[in-house]
């Protein structure tokens, strides 16, 4: 049956309304019946095993290989494994999601993808905590599906691993997509298609999932680039401190060796992150020390030059003039502090 196009406001109302089970859970009048589920022990914790026939081949869903559902609120989702690939989307609120004994707080707009057979659980969701999960059968990922993606994309590698019988199924990815407009839009459209299928619902869902995965690849790559940039920034600070402490004796080669870097790479990151070459940074650190000594001590200019690594005073005077457009004596007279 084909329904009219579902407005997002109506979708929001549907997702927030209490299901009959949720009403019981909220009133603490019911617990899920897990007595018929087989389980394995992970330490002292039972991990329930959901067999392939626990969920039918999605005959009641608009797509035979994909099912979307809202996670029940007001109750813990106990640790479990299943044979499907799972994609999760935090529609609103947040939740604590544990995967392989590692807890992650999912925020509104974030997405996770979970390999089959990976144990996971969700702590009690509150009234406004709406977690949407989409489970996908492995046969869904055919050659035609992979034609949309680069062979080197993170999702392609993940999915190839997930559907392979020769690999261990213990992977997951959390995407920091909370500010991504397209990810939100694609999930909204997927949810609308499942609640109110259109005339060509299967094709629509296939296309939306392809677009969603392409956008998730972009999110992952952008996040990786940001992490690398932050890593670079955190790397540059100890290098600058090292130069500050050792400017009289260090050179490019010894500094690179200290940080286990190639000298050319050290030159590249210094120029990129500070705008100066190694030689220029050494020069600037020398002049910081020189000007401090000129302002705050009675040491002669020659003594200051020698202390800061200049053995040739003529060369020192020349470089100082180039930097400050005055002589060291003129600088001292203009900036000295009474001592």
Number of C-alpha atoms within 10 A of each C-alpha: 7 11 11 9 12 16 12 13 9 11 16 14 10 12 19 15 11 15 14 9 17 18 16 15 18 16 10 11 9 13 11 11 7 10 7 7 13 12 17 13 9 12 7 7 11 14 20 20 18 17 13 12 7 10 10 9 15 16 12 10 16 21 21 15 17 23 21 22 15 17 18 22 24 20 21 16 17 19 22 20 20 19 20 23 21 21 19 23 25 21 24 20 16 19 21 16 18 17 19 14 12 9 15 13 12 23 20 21 23 22 25 19 21 24 24 24 19 21 21 21 19 23 17 17 20 15 15 13 21 23 26 20 20 19 21 21 19 18 9 14 16 11 8 8 14 15 11 13 15 13 12 8 14 16 20 20 12 17 18 16 18 25 21 11 9 8 10 13 18 15 17 19 15 16 19 19 23 18 12 14 11 14 22 21 13 20 21 16 18 23 23 18 26 20 18 19 23 20 13 11 17 19 12 17 22 16 15 18 16 18 16 19 18 17 18 23 19 15 19 19 15 13 15 12 12 12 12 12 13 12 11 15 14 11 13 17 10 12 17 18 11 15 19 18 12 14 21 16 12 16 15 18 13 13 21 18 12 12 14 10 14 14 17 11 11 22 17 15 18 18 15 12 12 13 12 16 17 22 12 12 19 22 15 16 18 20 18 12 14 19 17 14 19 21 18 15 14 13 12 13 19 16 13 20 21 14 15 18 13 17 13 11 15 10 12 19 18 13 15 17 14 11 13 12 12 14 16 22 12 12 17 20 11 10 13 18 11 7 7
